[in-house]
């Protein structure tokens, strides 16, 4: 097999082509001035770590030399044979060449009479595919088989995007399939691969749907507000919630009623709101409250349906949304954790109003649904329920241009706009298995979130990549970026995005102690919070179940904060917090209980962070393991 390098330069990345970008990144390909190389004898491609995690049976392919990765990527001989073997196996695992049929590629002897087929410019038609390709580092792979035409309903070995004359000039590359594997099994393998991609891509929408469906189970409906009337306990099973605020979630749907008004009260002695409004893909539309557009003066935000061209009345703050469904993540901040201050914050939050613009002359009373005593769960189900939820979202929402590459992919697993989702028994099993494998893949990549740390002296990190934050804040405006992998990873352990992260709040998270060991719920840790934390409102530290990214069930409480009544402080104003199954003697007020099994993760929040924090004049040290009581 011979390879030629294909140079990519200046691709035109339109919205329609956007889905391919992050797919390609899995191959470590950049869309501009990146050397690509190609190999047409391979059928499926994938990621080494992913293939090792999943451990699927593989199709047999022509034997590849152990040094093919050297020739393929132009690497020197320092590449180890073992890595080449893993990479070869990866190629056998994953994506069909049909995902990228328009990518320019070249192999010696392929298009002898068609020099235009080896064009030096690659145009990426599908932004969603770029990430997956960049994981491995390859542009385009195509195959030709000698299966019979009868088995495929057409010419044997016909490549997508080629004519018969070109096909005749291409040398055949054979492959054999394990004996006894039926065509149905091959199809289900394709369903499996595509379903894994659907999970990663659809994560934020399913995350949103899980939040809304929990509201429905609690008796709520669209254009109403679900809220917690007291500080939440473990029954709030949303992803990494804050137990030190009162949440108010207005769930908004403009599909039938048109533009919807979200009215935020002015901040003052009665309280303040730190909040954002996101579309159902959890892309930030705008922030509200003192850190938002109204700057604490309050205001009427007008959430507009996709493509709205109507008049926006004077006095309203327009919020154009890409989706019909959206929601507000509003945190009513109590002055302290006392019962009186919490009740005051609840009363302030209930000044929020939601109503259709069409009824603005005489707005109806806003309906509030209290879920303080309800198990409110939006943890991600890695089974058939994931696809059922994704199907619901696809039926309601318009296709965004950046996601058009997913239309056919979802159709191949049974999700199609305007049609019911009715997989047969074998497909249900395949989808369930794929959801589980997607979970394994995301979990295997979870530690990437914590690199690099916020400060080199500690392991705390903002748990989201810079590329993802920028994309969520700009509605993916950069045509050369679509970080669907990072997005899928982020929304498997959290919900919501802020338009101006750092204005109202900031987050530091860790999963390891000072010595680099993973946090163990059976052990006890101390967190020293230095004096004078640079916050205008408060700080808090919350512990979560590492497996679910939710509050640990059946615990007395899940966090300690600067607002916690009776929190002990050291003489210099610092505080020592403790995480473990039992409290150190005399330290129960500073203790966060854990269940003595499994792993944990700790999230440190700063509400109203000040400049000194971002200048790193105040550094939060790592958790330190201490002897169990």
Phi, psi and omega per residue, in radians:
X1 nan 2.382 -3.125
X2 -2.099 2.614 -3.066
X3 -2.260 2.558 2.973
X4 -2.174 2.586 3.130
X5 -1.505 2.390 3.123
X6 -1.979 2.191 -3.112
X7 -1.581 2.275 3.102
X8 -1.799 2.253 3.116
X9 -2.581 2.370 3.026
X10 1.012 0.813 3.127
X11 -1.193 2.541 3.099
X12 -1.571 1.862 -3.059
X13 -1.737 1.565 3.122
X14 -1.455 2.958 3.105
X15 -1.014 -0.664 -3.124
X16 -1.103 -0.495 -3.092
X17 -1.645 -0.081 -2.991
X18 -0.988 -0.675 -3.073
X19 -1.027 -0.367 -3.115
X20 -1.331 -0.265 -2.987
X21 -1.102 -0.917 -3.035
X22 -1.315 -0.442 2.991
X23 -1.004 -0.819 -3.133
X24 -1.148 -0.546 -3.110
X25 -1.096 -0.446 3.091
X26 -1.128 -0.342 3.076
X27 -1.666 0.153 -3.112
X28 1.004 0.709 3.058
X29 -1.822 2.390 3.029
X30 -1.817 2.560 -3.063
X31 -1.294 -0.153 -3.112
X32 -2.216 2.226 3.045
X33 0.904 0.855 3.118
X34 -2.008 2.346 3.102
X35 -1.388 2.113 3.077
X36 -1.928 2.651 2.993
X37 -2.433 2.794 -2.902
X38 -2.379 2.774 3.135
X39 -2.626 2.133 -2.960
X40 -1.662 -0.031 -3.077
X41 -1.605 0.141 -3.086
X42 -1.890 2.558 -3.066
X43 -1.771 -0.741 -3.059
X44 -2.290 2.588 -3.121
X45 -2.241 2.824 -3.130
X46 -3.002 -2.941 -3.051
X47 -1.921 2.431 -3.059
X48 -1.016 -0.901 -3.116
X49 -1.073 -0.682 -3.107
X50 -1.123 -0.803 -3.120
X51 -1.123 -0.680 -3.136
X52 -1.168 -0.650 3.123
X53 -1.171 -0.775 -3.026
X54 -1.350 -0.698 3.080
X55 1.092 0.681 -3.095
X56 -1.300 2.762 2.892
X57 -1.144 2.612 -3.030
X58 -2.046 2.641 2.926
X59 -1.252 2.553 3.073
X60 -1.465 2.477 -3.127
X61 -2.298 2.918 3.066
X62 -0.949 2.449 -3.127
X63 -1.038 2.290 3.102
X64 -1.836 2.404 3.108
X65 -1.120 2.565 -3.116
X66 -1.073 -0.398 -3.108
X67 -1.643 0.251 -3.058
X68 -1.142 -0.487 -3.136
X69 -1.216 -0.482 3.064
X70 -1.114 -0.860 -3.095
X71 -1.213 -0.626 -3.070
X72 -1.165 -0.737 -3.058
X73 -1.896 -0.001 3.116
X74 1.249 0.390 -3.141
X75 -1.407 2.767 -3.131
X76 -1.408 -3.134 -3.025
X77 -1.286 0.010 3.089
X78 -1.252 -0.278 3.086
X79 -1.084 2.231 -3.071
X80 -1.369 2.574 3.118
X81 -1.027 -0.631 3.141
X82 -1.056 -0.693 3.114
X83 -1.141 -0.654 3.127
X84 -1.132 -0.700 3.116
X85 -1.085 -0.784 3.134
X86 -1.089 -0.724 -3.133
X87 -1.156 -0.709 3.091
X88 -1.043 -0.770 3.121
X89 -1.118 -0.625 3.123
X90 -1.055 -0.730 -3.109
X91 -1.044 -0.517 -3.122
X92 -1.337 -0.147 -2.987
X93 -1.625 -0.564 -2.711
X94 -2.086 -1.947 -2.777
X95 -1.531 2.392 3.091
X96 -1.144 2.666 3.088
X97 -1.102 -0.381 -3.109
X98 -1.109 -0.300 3.096
X99 -1.130 -0.491 -3.067
X100 -2.293 0.979 -3.016
X101 -1.178 -0.303 -3.044
X102 -1.747 0.084 -3.141
X103 -1.345 2.296 3.118
X104 -1.155 2.463 3.133
X105 -2.664 2.897 -3.084
X106 -2.620 2.378 2.921
X107 -2.409 2.479 -3.089
X108 -1.034 2.338 3.092
X109 1.443 0.119 -3.051
X110 -1.432 -0.979 -3.092
X111 -2.093 1.223 -3.041
X112 -1.060 -0.617 -3.099
X113 -1.858 0.223 -3.094
X114 -2.350 1.266 -3.070
X115 -1.082 -0.420 -3.126
X116 -1.157 -0.345 -3.121
X117 -1.237 -0.243 -3.123
X118 -1.902 0.798 -3.119
X119 -1.142 2.501 -3.091
X120 -1.390 -0.008 -3.110
X121 -1.982 2.243 3.087
X122 -1.830 2.195 3.070
X123 -1.823 2.071 -3.130
X124 -1.503 1.975 -3.078
X125 -1.425 -0.388 -2.935
X126 -2.296 1.859 -3.063
X127 -1.116 -0.516 -3.070
X128 -1.220 -0.263 -3.071
X129 -1.614 -0.235 -3.006
X130 -1.110 -0.736 -3.081
X131 -1.037 -0.778 -3.070
X132 -1.133 -0.678 3.135
X133 -1.194 -0.637 -3.079
X134 -1.204 -0.324 3.130
X135 -1.060 -0.617 -3.057
X136 -1.799 -0.595 3.073
X137 1.846 0.432 -3.071
X138 -2.245 2.609 -3.094
X139 -1.503 -1.243 -2.975
X140 -2.461 2.389 3.117
X141 -2.250 2.327 3.136
X142 -2.321 2.750 -3.110
X143 -2.349 2.787 2.958
X144 -2.306 2.255 -3.126
X145 -1.955 2.917 3.079
X146 -1.880 0.466 3.060
X147 -1.176 2.704 -3.077
X148 -1.231 2.664 3.080
X149 -1.096 -0.590 -3.112
X150 -1.107 -0.628 -3.110
X151 -1.188 -0.415 -3.047
X152 -2.048 0.004 3.114
X153 1.224 0.449 -3.130
X154 -3.071 -2.870 -3.108
X155 -1.153 2.287 3.134
X156 -1.112 2.295 3.045
X157 1.356 0.095 -3.111
X158 -1.069 2.253 3.121
X159 -1.558 2.550 3.055
X160 -1.162 2.350 3.051
X161 1.433 0.261 3.102
X162 -2.177 2.689 3.070
X163 -1.705 3.008 -3.025
X164 -1.150 -0.593 -3.130
X165 -1.129 -0.803 3.099
X166 -1.099 -0.676 -3.122
X167 -1.056 -0.708 -3.096
X168 -1.151 -0.483 -3.098
X169 -1.491 -0.129 -3.075
X170 -1.560 2.253 3.101
X171 -1.136 2.469 -3.082
X172 -1.289 2.488 3.005
X173 -2.137 2.051 -3.043
X174 -1.563 2.746 2.968
X175 -2.529 2.608 3.070
X176 -2.023 2.576 3.128
X177 -1.927 2.527 -3.119
X178 -0.858 2.336 -3.138
X179 -1.090 2.462 3.126
X180 1.570 -0.072 3.126
X181 -1.532 2.071 -3.074
X182 -1.429 2.860 3.095
X183 -1.089 -0.562 3.091
X184 -1.095 -0.710 3.104
X185 -1.103 -0.693 3.124
X186 -1.103 -0.738 3.113
X187 -1.077 -0.762 -3.124
X188 -1.144 -0.552 3.061
X189 -1.123 -0.712 3.069
X190 -1.108 -0.713 3.073
X191 -1.042 -0.739 -3.137
X192 -1.041 -0.865 -3.107
X193 -1.066 -0.773 -3.105
X194 -1.236 -0.573 3.108
X195 -1.157 -0.645 3.065
X196 -1.038 -0.780 3.113
X197 -1.123 -0.645 3.135
X198 -1.116 -0.650 3.115
X199 -1.111 -0.842 -3.111
X200 -1.095 -0.804 -3.123
X201 -1.177 -0.742 -3.014
X202 -1.510 0.058 -3.026
X203 -0.951 -0.868 -3.080
X204 -1.131 -0.587 3.133
X205 -1.230 -0.724 3.096
X206 -1.169 -0.698 3.058
X207 -0.943 -0.839 3.106
X208 -1.077 -0.827 -3.111
X209 -1.060 -0.649 3.100
X210 -1.099 -0.680 3.080
X211 -1.098 -0.804 -3.096
X212 -1.206 -0.734 -3.131
X213 -1.096 -0.558 3.048
X214 -1.143 -0.643 3.063
X215 -1.107 -0.748 3.132
X216 -1.057 -0.769 3.126
X217 -1.094 -0.465 3.120
X218 -1.500 0.008 3.096
X219 1.765 0.141 -3.114
X220 -1.619 3.057 -3.132
X221 -2.651 3.114 -3.126
X222 -1.054 2.590 3.094
X223 1.065 0.567 2.967
X224 -2.161 3.040 -3.059
X225 -2.136 2.123 2.983
X226 -1.610 2.439 -3.082
X227 -2.643 2.887 3.084
X228 -1.952 2.071 -3.038
X229 -1.403 -0.251 3.037
X230 -2.310 3.018 3.084
X231 -1.058 2.280 -3.031
X232 -1.154 2.607 2.968
X233 -1.937 -2.826 -3.029
X234 -1.086 -0.311 3.140
X235 -1.133 -0.319 2.980
X236 -1.354 1.643 -3.095
X237 -1.738 0.594 2.963
X238 -1.332 3.010 -3.050
X239 -1.429 2.103 3.132
X240 0.741 1.013 3.127
X241 -1.362 2.943 3.103
X242 -1.781 1.959 -3.119
X243 -1.381 0.059 -3.063
X244 -1.910 0.248 3.029
X245 -2.335 2.930 3.003
X246 -1.778 2.054 -3.124
X247 -1.489 2.447 2.974
X248 -2.250 2.069 -3.117
X249 -2.012 1.689 2.948
X250 -1.345 2.099 3.093
X251 -1.706 2.132 -2.939
X252 -2.052 2.404 3.064
X253 -2.408 2.059 -3.085
X254 -1.716 0.040 -3.016
X255 -1.042 -0.769 -3.064
X256 -1.768 -0.558 -3.022
X257 -1.752 -0.124 -3.102
X258 1.380 -2.794 -3.088
X259 -0.937 2.458 -3.108
X260 -2.112 2.409 -3.131
X261 -1.625 2.292 2.972
X262 -2.026 1.945 -3.076
X263 -1.773 2.127 -3.126
X264 -1.825 2.259 3.137
X265 -1.267 2.701 3.077
X266 -1.158 2.543 3.084
X267 -1.347 2.645 -3.136
X268 3.118 -2.664 -3.112
X269 -1.112 -0.483 -3.123
X270 -1.323 -0.393 -3.136
X271 2.674 -3.110 3.093
X272 -2.637 2.765 3.129
X273 -2.089 2.304 2.924
X274 -1.846 1.997 -3.013
X275 -2.702 2.923 3.108
X276 -2.513 2.755 2.994
X277 -2.062 2.228 -3.122
X278 -2.108 2.645 2.966
X279 -1.357 -3.120 -3.032
X280 -1.315 -0.136 2.958
X281 -1.599 0.149 3.093
X282 1.070 0.545 2.990
X283 -1.551 2.302 -3.053
X284 -1.157 2.246 3.001
X285 -1.589 -0.911 3.068
X286 -2.966 2.777 3.062
X287 -1.646 2.690 -3.134
X288 -2.236 2.881 -3.139
X289 1.518 -2.898 -3.094
X290 -0.960 -0.576 3.117
X291 -1.612 0.107 -3.106
X292 -1.962 -2.803 -3.041
X293 -1.102 -0.670 -3.064
X294 -1.352 -0.186 3.071
X295 0.968 0.589 3.093
X296 1.531 -0.051 -3.137
X297 -1.474 -0.129 -3.045
X298 1.368 2.928 3.126
X299 3.036 2.931 3.084
X300 -1.810 1.887 3.104
X301 -1.594 2.336 -3.111
X302 -1.927 1.904 -3.111
X303 -1.517 2.074 -2.994
X304 -1.777 2.472 3.088
X305 -1.226 2.890 -3.134
X306 -0.995 2.341 3.073
X307 1.225 0.331 -3.077
X308 -1.138 2.243 -3.129
X309 -2.049 0.084 -3.083
X310 -1.322 -3.139 -3.110
X311 -1.387 2.407 3.015
X312 -1.788 1.988 -3.079
X313 -1.064 2.677 3.099
X314 -1.095 2.469 3.118
X315 1.660 -0.062 3.112
X316 -1.867 2.541 3.089
X317 -1.712 1.917 -3.051
X318 -1.232 2.437 3.057
X319 -2.252 1.454 3.121
X320 -1.180 2.232 -3.106
X321 -1.943 2.528 3.078
X322 -1.371 -0.200 -3.051
X323 -2.322 2.774 3.073
X324 -1.265 -0.684 -3.124
X325 -1.557 2.433 3.063
X326 -2.729 3.066 3.092
X327 -2.741 2.742 3.047
X328 -1.781 2.431 3.042
X329 -1.929 1.606 -3.013
X330 -1.906 2.199 3.134
X331 -1.958 1.999 3.060
X332 -1.520 2.022 -2.971
X333 -1.570 1.984 3.057
X334 -1.280 2.590 3.120
X335 -1.173 -0.485 3.071
X336 -2.733 -3.117 3.124
X337 -1.566 0.149 3.136
X338 -1.189 2.725 -3.123
X339 -1.044 -0.686 -3.117
X340 -1.148 -0.769 -3.122
X341 -1.211 -0.610 3.095
X342 -1.158 -0.743 3.111
X343 -1.107 -0.656 3.112
X344 -1.140 -0.709 3.115
X345 -1.146 -0.621 3.104
X346 -1.155 -0.754 3.110
X347 -1.107 -0.693 3.111
X348 -1.111 -0.775 -3.133
X349 -1.068 -0.542 -3.125
X350 -1.358 0.061 2.964
X351 -1.428 -0.181 3.046
X352 -1.099 2.470 3.118
X353 -2.259 2.528 3.102
X354 -2.360 2.215 3.115
X355 -2.837 2.717 3.092
X356 -1.171 2.544 3.088
X357 -1.039 -0.547 -3.116
X358 -1.103 -0.351 3.124
X359 -1.936 0.388 -3.071
X360 -1.116 -0.498 3.141
X361 -1.123 -0.590 3.112
X362 -2.508 1.317 -3.021
X363 -1.160 2.415 3.067
X364 -1.234 2.783 3.098
X365 -1.129 2.403 3.117
X366 -1.280 2.364 3.122
X367 -1.580 2.202 3.095
X368 -1.947 2.297 -3.133
X369 -1.990 1.937 -3.100
X370 -1.450 2.158 -3.109
X371 -2.062 0.426 -3.065
X372 -1.053 -0.547 -3.114
X373 -1.854 0.279 -3.123
X374 -1.859 2.449 2.982
X375 -1.329 1.800 -3.034
X376 -1.792 1.838 -2.879
X377 -2.070 2.105 2.955
X378 -2.192 0.418 3.023
X379 -1.077 2.637 -2.979
X380 -1.406 2.205 3.075
X381 -1.555 2.002 -3.123
X382 -1.600 1.172 3.130
X383 -2.723 -2.815 -3.071
X384 -1.053 -0.491 -3.137
X385 -1.040 -0.526 3.111
X386 -1.030 -0.804 -3.087
X387 -1.286 -0.547 3.045
X388 -1.116 -0.720 3.098
X389 -1.162 -0.770 3.124
X390 -1.075 -0.667 3.093
X391 -1.064 -0.746 3.106
X392 -1.011 -0.764 -3.107
X393 -1.160 -0.707 -3.131
X394 -1.122 -0.624 -3.129
X395 -1.154 -0.568 -3.032
X396 -1.541 -0.721 -2.918
X397 -1.631 2.597 3.031
X398 -1.266 2.659 3.057
X399 -1.257 2.248 3.036
X400 -1.410 2.535 -3.123
X401 -0.974 -0.663 -3.067
X402 -1.183 -0.262 -3.060
X403 -1.940 0.204 -3.059
X404 -1.102 -0.426 3.102
X405 -1.150 -0.293 -3.116
X406 -1.502 -0.212 -3.059
X407 -1.027 -0.911 -3.098
X408 -1.263 -0.607 3.122
X409 -1.065 -0.811 3.132
X410 -1.162 -0.641 3.116
X411 -1.016 -0.644 -3.104
X412 -1.203 -0.287 3.080
X413 -1.889 0.174 3.003
X414 1.723 0.148 3.141
X415 -1.909 1.986 -3.073
X416 -2.539 2.379 -3.142
X417 -1.059 2.314 3.106
X418 1.489 0.014 -3.134
X419 -2.238 2.608 3.135
X420 -1.247 2.737 3.093
X421 -1.714 1.797 -3.045
X422 -2.323 1.152 3.132
X423 -1.168 2.567 3.075
X424 -1.362 -3.140 -3.026
X425 -1.054 -0.802 -3.093
X426 -1.193 -0.632 3.112
X427 -1.199 -0.668 3.072
X428 -1.013 -0.775 3.130
X429 -1.114 -0.704 3.126
X430 -1.134 -0.766 -3.141
X431 -1.134 -0.702 3.111
X432 -1.092 -0.749 3.110
X433 -1.124 -0.694 3.132
X434 -1.142 -0.716 3.107
X435 -1.072 -0.724 3.096
X436 -1.111 -0.716 3.132
X437 -1.197 -0.633 3.056
X438 -1.080 -0.681 3.080
X439 -1.072 -0.783 3.120
X440 -1.047 -0.726 -3.133
X441 -1.111 -0.834 3.138
X442 -1.128 -0.704 3.140
X443 -1.140 -0.639 3.119
X444 -1.144 -0.467 -3.122
X445 -1.670 -0.017 -2.997
X446 -1.022 -0.687 -3.084
X447 -1.167 -0.319 3.082
X448 -1.058 -0.471 -3.099
X449 -1.055 -0.458 -3.012
X450 -1.697 0.259 3.070
X451 -2.173 2.230 -0.061
X452 -1.411 2.803 3.081
X453 -1.243 2.862 3.128
X454 -1.080 -0.688 3.060
X455 -2.366 2.471 -3.035
X456 -1.132 -0.302 -3.081
X457 -1.478 -0.091 -3.104
X458 -2.552 2.987 -3.064
X459 -1.682 -0.048 3.132
X460 -1.136 2.472 -3.128
X461 -2.536 2.644 2.922
X462 -1.251 2.074 -2.968
X463 -1.401 0.967 3.058
X464 -2.895 2.544 -3.123
X465 -1.316 2.715 3.102
X466 -1.075 -0.685 -3.138
X467 -1.089 -0.739 -3.140
X468 -1.175 -0.777 3.141
X469 -1.024 -0.807 3.130
X470 -1.077 -0.699 -3.121
X471 -1.152 -0.758 -3.127
X472 -1.187 -0.558 -3.131
X473 -1.351 -0.361 -3.064
X474 -2.022 0.191 -3.079
X475 0.979 0.728 3.064
X476 1.004 0.794 -3.064
X477 -1.232 -0.478 -3.117
X478 -1.270 1.980 -3.078
X479 -1.194 -0.220 3.127
X480 -1.730 0.181 -3.092
X481 -2.406 2.294 3.002
X482 -2.651 1.408 -2.997
X483 -1.350 1.205 -3.100
X484 -1.199 -0.552 3.077
X485 -1.128 -0.849 3.136
X486 -1.119 -0.629 3.111
X487 -1.163 -0.815 3.111
X488 -1.039 -0.709 3.126
X489 -1.143 -0.800 -3.098
X490 -1.084 -0.716 -3.045
X491 -1.544 0.141 2.930
X492 -1.543 -0.206 3.103
X493 -2.234 0.050 -3.121
X494 -2.700 2.939 2.994
X495 -2.328 2.788 3.061
X496 1.364 2.667 2.939
X497 -2.390 2.574 -3.135
X498 -1.708 2.525 3.099
X499 -1.248 -0.615 -3.096
X500 -2.312 1.252 -3.116
X501 -1.045 2.291 -3.114
X502 1.843 -0.325 3.081
X503 -1.346 -0.910 -3.114
X504 -1.701 -0.550 -3.064
X505 -2.768 2.853 3.057
X506 -2.605 2.737 -3.007
X507 -2.290 2.417 2.976
X508 -2.239 2.325 -3.078
X509 -2.300 2.640 3.087
X510 -2.543 2.620 3.053
X511 -2.178 0.091 -3.113
X512 -2.333 2.707 3.117
X513 -1.560 -3.046 -3.081
X514 -0.986 -0.599 -3.090
X515 -1.536 0.053 3.105
X516 1.523 0.175 3.108
X517 -1.564 2.521 3.120
X518 -1.122 2.509 -3.105
X519 -1.205 2.290 -3.053
X520 -2.022 2.185 -3.090
X521 -1.113 -0.346 -3.130
X522 -1.459 -0.167 -3.111
X523 -1.820 2.941 -3.124
X524 -1.987 2.378 -3.110
X525 -2.247 2.641 3.061
X526 -2.040 2.381 3.037
X527 -2.064 2.060 3.103
X528 -1.603 2.036 3.100
X529 -1.704 1.897 -3.068
X530 -1.028 2.809 -3.137
X531 -1.160 2.765 3.053
X532 0.986 0.964 3.064
X533 -1.022 2.332 -3.059
X534 -1.382 1.284 3.122
X535 -2.330 2.549 3.085
X536 -1.489 -0.517 -3.090
X537 -1.859 -1.313 -3.110
X538 -2.876 2.948 2.990
X539 -2.115 2.775 3.074
X540 -2.649 2.723 3.068
X541 -2.276 2.186 -3.043
X542 -2.182 2.470 3.099
X543 -1.878 2.456 -3.119
X544 -2.235 2.740 3.008
X545 -1.217 2.131 -3.096
X546 -1.088 -0.525 -3.076
X547 -1.336 -0.637 -3.060
X548 -1.883 -0.282 -3.052
X549 1.081 0.427 3.067
X550 -2.041 3.031 3.084
X551 -1.084 2.502 3.127
X552 -1.156 2.247 -3.058
X553 -1.181 2.576 3.005
X554 1.136 0.443 3.059
X555 -1.635 2.665 3.131
X556 -1.108 -0.751 3.070
X557 -2.705 2.956 -3.009
X558 -2.195 -0.019 -3.060
X559 -2.690 2.896 2.923
X560 -2.325 2.564 -3.102
X561 -2.542 3.003 3.081
X562 -1.153 -0.251 3.079
X563 -1.618 -0.073 -3.084
X564 -1.162 2.125 3.100
X565 -1.044 2.305 3.097
X566 1.410 0.134 3.114
X567 -1.074 2.236 -3.115
X568 -1.408 2.403 3.073
X569 -2.066 2.611 3.059
X570 -1.370 2.970 -3.073
X571 -1.033 -0.533 -3.119
X572 -1.542 0.090 3.129
X573 1.605 -0.073 3.089
X574 -1.363 2.966 3.113
X575 -2.353 2.555 3.040
X576 -2.012 2.100 3.104
X577 -1.823 2.678 -3.087
X578 -2.269 2.376 3.126
X579 -2.162 2.155 3.135
X580 2.987 3.085 -3.085
X581 -1.176 -0.552 3.139
X582 -2.358 2.626 -3.078
X583 -1.449 2.554 2.961
X584 -1.080 2.668 -3.089
X585 -0.986 2.222 3.085
X586 1.327 0.146 -3.051
X587 -2.090 0.353 -3.061
X588 -1.077 -0.573 -3.135
X589 -1.177 -0.353 3.141
X590 -1.875 0.245 -3.009
X591 -1.867 2.428 3.023
X592 -1.999 2.044 -3.051
X593 -1.298 2.604 3.041
X594 -2.264 2.731 3.033
X595 -1.442 2.352 -3.012
X596 -1.305 0.824 3.034
X597 -2.786 2.634 3.091
X598 1.469 -2.997 -3.135
X599 -1.865 2.873 3.117
X600 -2.352 2.896 3.023
X601 -2.462 2.613 -3.060
X602 -2.160 2.305 3.131
X603 -2.045 2.183 3.117
X604 -1.853 2.142 -3.110
X605 -1.879 2.507 3.023
X606 -2.175 1.981 3.128
X607 -1.735 2.153 -3.005
X608 1.261 0.890 -3.106
X609 -1.142 2.511 -3.110
X610 -1.824 2.965 -3.034
X611 -1.019 -0.626 -3.110
X612 -1.018 -0.539 3.119
X613 -1.179 -0.818 -3.103
X614 -1.264 -0.432 3.034
X615 -1.420 -0.035 3.084
X616 1.058 0.647 3.007
X617 -1.448 -0.235 3.071
X618 -2.245 2.104 -3.052
X619 -2.087 2.298 3.074
X620 -1.500 2.099 -3.128
X621 -1.323 2.931 -3.140
X622 -1.242 2.791 2.978
X623 -1.180 2.465 -3.122
X624 -2.091 2.215 3.130
X625 -1.268 2.383 3.064
X626 -2.193 2.938 -3.122
X627 -1.138 2.407 3.084
X628 -1.132 2.595 3.117
X629 -1.298 nan nan
